[in-house]
Amino acid sequence: MNDNFWAVLEEIKPEIEAFHEHFLRMENKHFKGTQVFFSPFIPEPRFLFIGINPGAGYFRENKAPVKRFFPMEHFEYLHYNYQLARETRTVFKVAGILNDLKRSMKINYYSFATNDQKELDQLLCSAKAEKVWYKSKIWTDRLIMAINPEIIICEGRHVFLKIVQGEKITAFSDGIYTAHAGGKLVVGYSRYRSLIRNKTALASLLAQLNREKSDIENLVKIESA
């Protein structure tokens, strides 16, 4: 599985980098760089977080576009203090699974950084002829298969609908949704900018999933004894 991940990354990296260079040549004012991963590579992680696209934090801090195509040394949600990182840590702490962040990964559906959703849409439209929407879907699908997470958490309803693509959706609670896609449980939550709208319900769902996993593991131990 590890070899498969690195092989997939080796194949898609030149394609993503070509779009990075394309946007730079265009001098598109909305383009703030490219970042594929926000965590180290964890084989078969407990959770894979998928956002819609990177924000412009690196650009604002460094006055230059970000250019990162490989997994990071540390998981941002454990080591950074921006709002979505804090919100995520709070949810996992309330759910009693904070340590699970140490065996989780984070990517985005689109790897191209912008200030906000509106600017992302404008950036993608500028590369419509290059089929950036279609290629981003392929890259995301291939990364999901290579990473092979237990559970996918979509950071926003928009990206959730892209991942589940017409599969039957169950509303767990207000603003919290689940579905199965590609053999994976997919959890989605509504958000306003970097605020998770219903942190309590999300924490409740994650705690429930953790109990179910523990019950299964205990049953396997009993049957193996």
ABEGO torsion letter per residue (X at the ends): XAAAAAAAAAAAAAAAAAAAAAAAAAGBAABAEBBABABBBBBGBABBBBBABBBAAAAAAAGBBBBBABBBABBAAAABABAAAAAAAAAAAAAGAAAAAAABBBBBABABBBABAAAAAAAAAAAAAAGAAAAAAAAAAAAAAAAGBABBBBBEAAAAAAAAGGBBBBBABBGBBBBBBGGBBBBBBBBBEABBABAAAAAAAAAAAAAAAAAAAAAAAAAAX
